[in-house]
Every structure is written in C-alpha cells, then in structure tokens.
Amino acid sequence: MSAFCKLSIKATLGSNMLATAMLVSGTATANDFTAEKVMKEMDATQRYAFISGVVEGLAVARYMRDGKKSEGMNCIYDWFYDDKKTIDVIYVAFGKFSTYPPGAIIDSLTKRKCGE
C-alpha cells in the first residue's frame, strides 16, 4: 500500500476515532477501558477506527524512537493494513486478554511482529 493511501485511510479513520473515544468514554475511567469494552460496546466500524488509531500512534512512536528511520514504522503499517488476517489476530488477543488495555495488547502484537 502506498504511503499516500495509508495517510488517506488514517486521516479518515482518525476523525472517527475521536468521535468513538467520546462515545465510549462516558463516565468510564481509563482503568475501566479494556479490550472487552472495545469488543462489546463498539460496532465493527468503531472498533476498526479505534484500532487503526492505536496502530497509527504506535507506528509514529516507533518512527520517532528509531531516529526518524521508517523501517519499523513501515513494518507496523504493513502488518496492520496489508495483512488481512491481522484484525482477526487482534480480536482473538482481545478475547484472550479481555481485562487488559487494548493499546497494550496491540503494542505487544506489533512488537512480536516488528521487534522493538
């Protein structure tokens, strides 16, 4: 997938992520926000927007940590956007670790695939 295409997808989904976060947050605290909530309280579109936002954050953090070298960031993007099985892997992990924060789960999966 081209960098332009990835940026277009992220820009579209990023605006959805903010709305989703506002809907889900309600009166919940950060400690209450678990993978189980993502799976039970978001529909498929909201879940994908939320997860893609987490992936974007992790990819950019990796880029910055790597001294603005893009290999690690691109590995994360390719893992999420190009491998069509990745979303199912994330959902399985959310089921297995349902009481964990969703970002921590996705972070672990990206590190397993792309290293640290």
Rosetta silent file (secondary structure, phi, psi, omega in degrees, C-alpha in Angstrom):
SEQUENCE: MSAFCKLSIKATLGSNMLATAMLVSGTATANDFTAEKVMKEMDATQRYAFISGVVEGLAVARYMRDGKKSEGMNCIYDWFYDDKKTIDVIYVAFGKFSTYPPGAIIDSLTKRKCGE
SCORE:     score description
SCORE:     0.000 S_00000001
   1 L     0.000  135.490 -178.102    0.000    0.000    0.000 S_00000001
   2 L   -70.726  158.107  178.777    1.409    3.405   -0.906 S_00000001
   3 H   -62.199  -38.654  179.043    2.273    5.955    1.751 S_00000001
   4 H   -62.532  -44.746  179.640   -0.331    8.337    0.308 S_00000001
   5 H   -62.051  -42.851  178.659   -3.041    5.692    0.520 S_00000001
   6 H   -61.814  -42.316  179.918   -2.073    4.902    4.116 S_00000001
   7 H   -65.976  -38.014  178.324   -2.224    8.585    5.032 S_00000001
   8 H   -63.879  -44.357  178.777   -5.639    8.961    3.398 S_00000001
   9 H   -62.082  -47.442 -177.184   -7.007    5.978    5.307 S_00000001
  10 H   -63.651  -38.884 -179.821   -5.547    7.235    8.583 S_00000001
  11 H   -63.981  -43.092  178.579   -6.923   10.752    8.096 S_00000001
  12 H   -64.686  -46.985 -177.503  -10.417    9.410    7.502 S_00000001
  13 H   -73.017  -29.273 -179.247  -10.264    6.984   10.381 S_00000001
  14 H   -60.476  -41.542  178.889   -8.597    9.453   12.721 S_00000001
  15 H   -67.130  -34.096  176.476  -11.647   11.711   12.789 S_00000001
  16 H   -68.161  -33.988 -177.945  -13.818    8.686   13.503 S_00000001
  17 H   -62.942  -41.660  179.936  -11.525    7.659   16.339 S_00000001
  18 H   -62.514  -45.304  178.472  -12.097   10.888   18.249 S_00000001
  19 H   -62.972  -40.806  178.797  -15.854   10.513   17.981 S_00000001
  20 H   -63.013  -45.226 -179.740  -15.608    6.874   19.035 S_00000001
  21 H   -60.953  -37.989  179.345  -13.479    7.713   22.045 S_00000001
  22 H   -67.895  -39.649  178.736  -16.024   10.308   23.116 S_00000001
  23 H   -65.570  -44.193 -175.242  -18.885    7.823   22.759 S_00000001
  24 H   -73.809  -35.530 -171.711  -17.146    5.058   24.644 S_00000001
  25 H   -62.189  -49.626 -179.743  -15.686    7.174   27.420 S_00000001
  26 L    43.679 -120.406  178.737  -18.909    8.348   29.035 S_00000001
  27 L  -103.001    5.908 -177.596  -18.267    8.103   32.756 S_00000001
  28 L   -72.009  146.632  173.891  -15.669    5.358   32.474 S_00000001
  29 L   -94.238  171.371  179.065  -12.182    5.922   33.766 S_00000001
  30 H   -60.115  -33.150  179.770   -9.024    4.827   31.993 S_00000001
  31 H   -67.230  -22.376 -179.093   -8.844    1.825   34.317 S_00000001
  32 H   -88.512   -9.731 -175.176  -12.228    0.686   33.053 S_00000001
  33 L   -86.770  101.383 -175.507  -11.283    0.817   29.384 S_00000001
  34 L  -117.960  169.664  175.337  -10.488   -2.768   28.459 S_00000001
  35 H   -60.618  -34.632  178.412  -10.325   -4.881   25.340 S_00000001
  36 H   -60.482  -42.439  178.149  -13.648   -6.377   26.402 S_00000001
  37 H   -61.911  -41.014  178.779  -15.287   -2.939   26.234 S_00000001
  38 H   -59.192  -44.630 -176.495  -13.910   -2.416   22.745 S_00000001
  39 H   -74.015  -32.544 -175.023  -15.393   -5.725   21.602 S_00000001
  40 H   -93.562  -29.735 -171.758  -18.747   -5.379   23.381 S_00000001
  41 H  -107.409   -7.206  177.125  -19.517   -1.675   23.187 S_00000001
  42 L  -110.746  143.406  171.501  -18.204   -0.690   19.750 S_00000001
  43 L   -80.131  176.104 -173.937  -19.628   -1.796   16.455 S_00000001
  44 H   -58.798  -39.891 -179.616  -17.253   -3.092   13.772 S_00000001
  45 H   -66.955  -44.184  178.392  -16.690    0.344   12.212 S_00000001
  46 H   -63.874  -42.297  179.028  -15.948    1.982   15.558 S_00000001
  47 H   -60.173  -46.990 -178.299  -13.604   -0.863   16.539 S_00000001
  48 H   -63.313  -42.451  178.916  -11.634   -0.606   13.312 S_00000001
  49 H   -62.999  -43.215  179.030  -11.337    3.179   13.636 S_00000001
  50 H   -63.105  -49.254 -177.444  -10.176    2.877   17.242 S_00000001
  51 H   -63.365  -41.683  179.431   -7.664    0.115   16.481 S_00000001
  52 H   -65.068  -31.510  175.233   -6.261    1.930   13.450 S_00000001
  53 H   -66.773  -40.784  176.115   -5.740    4.989   15.646 S_00000001
  54 H   -62.860  -45.053  179.408   -3.786    2.913   18.148 S_00000001
  55 H   -59.883  -43.432  178.219   -1.725    1.448   15.309 S_00000001
  56 H   -59.399  -45.673  178.844   -1.011    4.946   13.984 S_00000001
  57 H   -61.133  -42.821  179.423    0.159    6.077   17.408 S_00000001
  58 H   -66.674  -39.208 -179.782    2.404    3.059   17.803 S_00000001
  59 H   -65.831  -43.538  179.901    3.851    3.479   14.303 S_00000001
  60 H   -68.090  -40.630  176.933    4.669    7.148   14.828 S_00000001
  61 H   -59.993  -40.640  178.556    6.154    6.445   18.267 S_00000001
  62 H   -64.212  -43.155  178.537    8.330    3.777   16.667 S_00000001
  63 H   -58.712  -46.243 -179.766    9.408    6.199   13.932 S_00000001
  64 H   -67.153  -43.005 -179.242   10.423    8.811   16.490 S_00000001
  65 H   -65.135  -32.612  179.827   12.185    6.285   18.738 S_00000001
  66 L   -83.252   15.023  178.637   14.110    4.929   15.749 S_00000001
  67 L    69.514   36.876  179.189   15.530    8.373   14.987 S_00000001
  68 L    64.094   28.523  170.495   13.073    9.064   12.159 S_00000001
  69 L   -93.311  138.052 -168.604   14.012    5.900   10.302 S_00000001
  70 L   -93.234   -5.563 -174.213   10.935    4.427    8.670 S_00000001
  71 H   -58.859  -49.851 -179.182   11.643    0.672    8.613 S_00000001
  72 H   -64.370  -43.194  177.857    9.975   -0.115   11.955 S_00000001
  73 H   -60.022  -46.149 -179.511    7.065    2.214   11.269 S_00000001
  74 H   -65.811  -33.409  175.556    6.513    0.670    7.843 S_00000001
  75 H   -60.359  -43.949  179.882    6.608   -2.821    9.345 S_00000001
  76 H   -64.986  -45.982  178.014    3.759   -1.834   11.678 S_00000001
  77 H   -59.370  -47.766 -178.730    1.769   -0.266    8.827 S_00000001
  78 H   -62.211  -42.414  179.213    2.289   -3.289    6.571 S_00000001
  79 H   -57.713  -44.904 -175.904    1.345   -5.683    9.388 S_00000001
  80 H   -82.043  -48.454 -171.851   -1.926   -3.888   10.022 S_00000001
  81 H   -86.041  -27.792 -175.450   -3.007   -2.570    6.621 S_00000001
  82 H   -97.024  -30.793 -179.721   -1.624   -5.197    4.225 S_00000001
  83 L   -90.641  105.113 -174.190   -2.117   -8.459    6.142 S_00000001
  84 L   -66.043  -14.121  178.295   -5.867   -9.035    6.085 S_00000001
  85 L   -84.002  -12.817 -173.547   -5.611  -11.585    8.940 S_00000001
  86 H   -60.853  -42.472 -178.438   -4.232   -9.023   11.378 S_00000001
  87 H   -60.894  -38.430  177.585   -7.596   -7.664   12.512 S_00000001
  88 H   -67.888  -36.428  175.827   -8.704  -11.191   13.411 S_00000001
  89 H   -61.167  -42.815  178.988   -5.442  -11.744   15.312 S_00000001
  90 H   -63.830  -45.310 -179.877   -6.168   -8.581   17.281 S_00000001
  91 H   -61.841  -40.070  177.288   -9.743   -9.684   18.023 S_00000001
  92 H   -62.741  -44.454  178.451   -8.525  -13.083   19.255 S_00000001
  93 H   -63.253  -38.680  176.774   -5.975  -11.372   21.503 S_00000001
  94 H   -61.844  -38.051  177.493   -8.700   -9.050   22.814 S_00000001
  95 H   -68.190  -40.794 -178.006  -10.752  -12.115   23.722 S_00000001
  96 H   -71.388  -36.257 -177.098   -7.841  -13.855   25.400 S_00000001
  97 L  -118.392   49.660 -170.312   -6.696  -10.770   27.341 S_00000001
  98 L   -61.827  -22.659 -178.821  -10.086   -9.073   27.737 S_00000001
  99 L   -91.375   -1.181 -179.185   -9.235   -7.275   31.004 S_00000001
 100 L   -89.474  156.694  173.650   -6.103   -5.606   29.573 S_00000001
 101 L   -63.982  136.608 -177.589   -5.991   -2.159   27.949 S_00000001
 102 H   -59.945  -37.092  179.036   -6.479   -2.542   24.193 S_00000001
 103 H   -62.766  -37.548  179.081   -3.446   -0.396   23.369 S_00000001
 104 H   -66.105  -37.141  178.885   -1.178   -2.612   25.451 S_00000001
 105 H   -66.332  -47.651 -179.567   -2.407   -5.692   23.599 S_00000001
 106 H   -64.519  -38.660  177.134   -1.853   -4.139   20.178 S_00000001
 107 H   -58.751  -45.381  178.878    1.563   -2.886   21.303 S_00000001
 108 H   -61.511  -41.039  179.916    2.572   -6.432   22.263 S_00000001
 109 H   -66.247  -40.325  179.635    1.391   -7.774   18.911 S_00000001
 110 H   -67.131  -37.420  178.568    3.316   -5.137   16.955 S_00000001
 111 H   -66.938  -36.297  177.677    6.484   -5.863   18.944 S_00000001
 112 H   -63.908  -38.919 -177.739    6.101   -9.575   18.272 S_00000001
 113 H   -82.008  -40.893 -169.736    5.839   -8.891   14.533 S_00000001
 114 H  -116.471    5.894 -179.355    8.214   -5.941   14.109 S_00000001
 115 L    75.151 -175.036 -178.819   10.555   -6.100   17.083 S_00000001
 116 L  -107.050    0.000    0.000   11.222   -3.263   19.482 S_00000001
